[in-house]
Amino acid sequence: MEAIHVYPTKDQEKAVIAFLEEMRIPFDKDEELPEHVLKGIETGREEIRAGKYMTLDEFISRKQDSDL
């Protein structure tokens, strides 16, 4: 079985669900992100508030320095 992820607008969602039901294609509708994802997002936000981050330019510079 294959999995296809689609991201319809609210208007498109009705049509997609109607199509899947008519074709008797099983589907799941997740309303919210999984708990581990939400926890990871919050951890990242806490790290940013604590100043534990670097800019993209800093990351690129460090990466180039380590490749020497």
MARVODREN-735625 format. One record per atom (N, C-alpha, C): residue number from 0; atom name; y, x, z. Coordinates in nm, 4 decimals. Layout:
<nodes>
   n atom       c2       c1       c3
 NUM   CA        Y        X        Z
...
</nodes>
This chain:
<nodes>
   n atom       c2       c1       c3
   0    N  -0.1173   0.0846   0.0000
   0   CA   0.0000   0.0000   0.0000
   0    C   0.1228   0.0885   0.0000
   1    N   0.2200   0.0558  -0.0791
   1   CA   0.3450   0.1289  -0.0887
   1    C   0.4523   0.0602  -0.0061
   2    N   0.5530   0.1349   0.0354
   2   CA   0.6667   0.0793   0.1093
   2    C   0.7928   0.1010   0.0272
   3    N   0.8736  -0.0022   0.0195
   3   CA   1.0009   0.0049  -0.0517
   3    C   1.1086  -0.0417   0.0443
   4    N   1.2122   0.0383   0.0605
   4   CA   1.3228   0.0009   0.1478
   4    C   1.4377  -0.0473   0.0600
   5    N   1.4879  -0.1647   0.0875
   5   CA   1.6028  -0.2179   0.0150
   5    C   1.7112  -0.2547   0.1156
   6    N   1.8350  -0.2507   0.0713
   6   CA   1.9479  -0.2772   0.1593
   6    C   2.0416  -0.3794   0.0942
   7    N   1.9976  -0.5042   0.0897
   7   CA   2.0784  -0.6074   0.0240
   7    C   2.1956  -0.6522   0.1111
   8    N   2.2952  -0.7101   0.0449
   8   CA   2.4035  -0.7754   0.1176
   8    C   2.3469  -0.9050   0.1755
   9    N   2.4249  -0.9738   0.2576
   9   CA   2.3783  -1.1009   0.3149
   9    C   2.3429  -1.2006   0.2044
  10    N   2.4260  -1.2079   0.1006
  10   CA   2.3983  -1.3002  -0.0100
  10    C   2.2712  -1.2602  -0.0853
  11    N   2.2538  -1.1326  -0.1087
  11   CA   2.1362  -1.0843  -0.1802
  11    C   2.0093  -1.0997  -0.0963
  12    N   2.0235  -1.0904   0.0346
  12   CA   1.9086  -1.0977   0.1243
  12    C   1.8305  -1.2273   0.1057
  13    N   1.9007  -1.3373   0.0929
  13   CA   1.8340  -1.4668   0.0742
  13    C   1.7486  -1.4668  -0.0522
  14    N   1.8041  -1.4115  -0.1593
  14   CA   1.7316  -1.4088  -0.2861
  14    C   1.6113  -1.3152  -0.2786
  15    N   1.6277  -1.2007  -0.2146
  15   CA   1.5175  -1.1048  -0.2026
  15    C   1.4035  -1.1657  -0.1204
  16    N   1.4371  -1.2275  -0.0094
  16   CA   1.3342  -1.2893   0.0755
  16    C   1.2640  -1.4018   0.0012
  17    N   1.3397  -1.4839  -0.0709
  17   CA   1.2794  -1.5930  -0.1483
  17    C   1.1830  -1.5376  -0.2532
  18    N   1.2232  -1.4306  -0.3203
  18   CA   1.1379  -1.3683  -0.4212
  18    C   1.0087  -1.3150  -0.3588
  19    N   1.0219  -1.2410  -0.2475
  19   CA   0.9039  -1.1845  -0.1821
  19    C   0.8090  -1.2936  -0.1345
  20    N   0.8632  -1.3995  -0.0798
  20   CA   0.7794  -1.5101  -0.0344
  20    C   0.7100  -1.5777  -0.1521
  21    N   0.7817  -1.6001  -0.2603
  21   CA   0.7243  -1.6649  -0.3785
  21    C   0.6120  -1.5802  -0.4385
  22    N   0.6303  -1.4486  -0.4390
  22   CA   0.5292  -1.3582  -0.4941
  22    C   0.4195  -1.3266  -0.3927
  23    N   0.4319  -1.3821  -0.2725
  23   CA   0.3356  -1.3588  -0.1638
  23    C   0.3204  -1.2094  -0.1329
  24    N   0.4347  -1.1417  -0.1295
  24   CA   0.4400  -1.0002  -0.0946
  24    C   0.4762  -0.9905   0.0534
  25    N   0.3903  -0.9288   0.1346
  25   CA   0.4223  -0.9181   0.2774
  25    C   0.5427  -0.8259   0.2994
  26    N   0.6251  -0.8607   0.3969
  26   CA   0.7423  -0.7782   0.4267
  26    C   0.7786  -0.7917   0.5727
  27    N   0.8496  -0.6913   0.6220
  27   CA   0.9031  -0.6909   0.7577
  27    C   1.0549  -0.6859   0.7471
  28    N   1.1190  -0.7529   0.8374
  28   CA   1.2649  -0.7498   0.8412
  28    C   1.3053  -0.6953   0.9780
  29    N   1.3528  -0.5717   0.9791
  29   CA   1.3977  -0.5100   1.1032
  29    C   1.5448  -0.5408   1.1226
  30    N   1.5776  -0.5937   1.2376
  30   CA   1.7159  -0.6285   1.2687
  30    C   1.7924  -0.5107   1.3284
  31    N   1.7196  -0.4192   1.3923
  31   CA   1.7841  -0.3137   1.4673
  31    C   1.7096  -0.1832   1.4461
  32    N   1.7789  -0.0733   1.4675
  32   CA   1.7145   0.0571   1.4584
  32    C   1.6162   0.0746   1.5734
  33    N   1.5114   0.1541   1.5529
  33   CA   1.4155   0.1785   1.6606
  33    C   1.4834   0.2442   1.7812
  34    N   1.4253   0.2249   1.8981
  34   CA   1.4833   0.2754   2.0232
  34    C   1.5041   0.4261   2.0203
  35    N   1.4065   0.5019   1.9657
  35   CA   1.4207   0.6480   1.9641
  35    C   1.5377   0.6922   1.8764
  36    N   1.5680   0.6174   1.7726
  36   CA   1.6822   0.6503   1.6867
  36    C   1.8124   0.6230   1.7608
  37    N   1.8206   0.5081   1.8274
  37   CA   1.9407   0.4750   1.9043
  37    C   1.9638   0.5776   2.0153
  38    N   1.8554   0.6225   2.0805
  38   CA   1.8681   0.7227   2.1862
  38    C   1.9187   0.8552   2.1293
  39    N   1.8697   0.8941   2.0132
  39   CA   1.9144   1.0176   1.9487
  39    C   2.0612   1.0123   1.9104
  40    N   2.1061   0.8972   1.8628
  40   CA   2.2474   0.8795   1.8283
  40    C   2.3334   0.8946   1.9532
  41    N   2.2929   0.8323   2.0611
  41   CA   2.3701   0.8411   2.1856
  41    C   2.3718   0.9839   2.2393
  42    N   2.2593   1.0540   2.2306
  42   CA   2.2546   1.1935   2.2741
  42    C   2.3531   1.2769   2.1930
  43    N   2.3566   1.2558   2.0637
  43   CA   2.4498   1.3276   1.9772
  43    C   2.5942   1.2984   2.0131
  44    N   2.6260   1.1733   2.0415
  44   CA   2.7620   1.1370   2.0797
  44    C   2.8019   1.2033   2.2109
  45    N   2.7081   1.2106   2.3057
  45   CA   2.7361   1.2756   2.4338
  45    C   2.7632   1.4246   2.4139
  46    N   2.6857   1.4885   2.3257
  46   CA   2.7062   1.6301   2.2976
  46    C   2.8435   1.6542   2.2346
  47    N   2.8845   1.5659   2.1456
  47   CA   3.0166   1.5795   2.0834
  47    C   3.1260   1.5659   2.1890
  48    N   3.1133   1.4668   2.2778
  48   CA   3.2130   1.4493   2.3845
  48    C   3.2197   1.5719   2.4747
  49    N   3.1055   1.6395   2.4930
  49   CA   3.0999   1.7580   2.5784
  49    C   3.1435   1.8847   2.5039
  50    N   3.1784   1.8704   2.3758
  50   CA   3.2237   1.9858   2.2985
  50    C   3.1124   2.0695   2.2388
  51    N   2.9908   2.0189   2.2400
  51   CA   2.8758   2.0929   2.1871
  51    C   2.8546   2.0584   2.0394
  52    N   2.9426   2.1115   1.9559
  52   CA   2.9308   2.0889   1.8124
  52    C   2.9985   2.2029   1.7390
  53    N   2.9766   2.2108   1.6075
  53   CA   3.0470   2.3071   1.5240
  53    C   3.0822   2.2386   1.3929
  54    N   3.1850   2.2886   1.3291
  54   CA   3.2261   2.2315   1.2009
  54    C   3.1301   2.2795   1.0923
  55    N   3.1365   2.2173   0.9774
  55   CA   3.0525   2.2586   0.8648
  55    C   3.0871   2.4011   0.8241
  56    N   3.2160   2.4349   0.8228
  56   CA   3.2569   2.5707   0.7864
  56    C   3.1992   2.6740   0.8836
  57    N   3.1995   2.6427   1.0146
  57   CA   3.1402   2.7326   1.1137
  57    C   2.9905   2.7490   1.0883
  58    N   2.9228   2.6406   1.0584
  58   CA   2.7791   2.6454   1.0308
  58    C   2.7501   2.7328   0.9095
  59    N   2.8271   2.7123   0.8027
  59   CA   2.8064   2.7913   0.6795
  59    C   2.8305   2.9390   0.7062
  60    N   2.9372   2.9694   0.7813
  60   CA   2.9691   3.1085   0.8139
  60    C   2.8566   3.1727   0.8948
  61    N   2.8061   3.1027   0.9951
  61   CA   2.6963   3.1568   1.0754
  61    C   2.5711   3.1757   0.9930
  62    N   2.5437   3.0819   0.9033
  62   CA   2.4252   3.0907   0.8190
  62    C   2.4354   3.2119   0.7273
  63    N   2.5532   3.2339   0.6677
  63   CA   2.5722   3.3494   0.5789
  63    C   2.5590   3.4796   0.6557
  64    N   2.6119   3.4834   0.7784
  64   CA   2.6029   3.6047   0.8603
  64    C   2.4580   3.6365   0.8961
  65    N   2.3760   3.5343   0.9178
  65   CA   2.2373   3.5586   0.9578
  65    C   2.1491   3.5964   0.8391
  66    N   2.1940   3.5702   0.7177
  66   CA   2.1155   3.6045   0.5989
  66    C   2.1276   3.7520   0.5612
  67    N   2.2177   3.8249   0.6260
  67   CA   2.2377   3.9667   0.5922
  67    C   2.1226   4.0480   0.6281
</nodes>
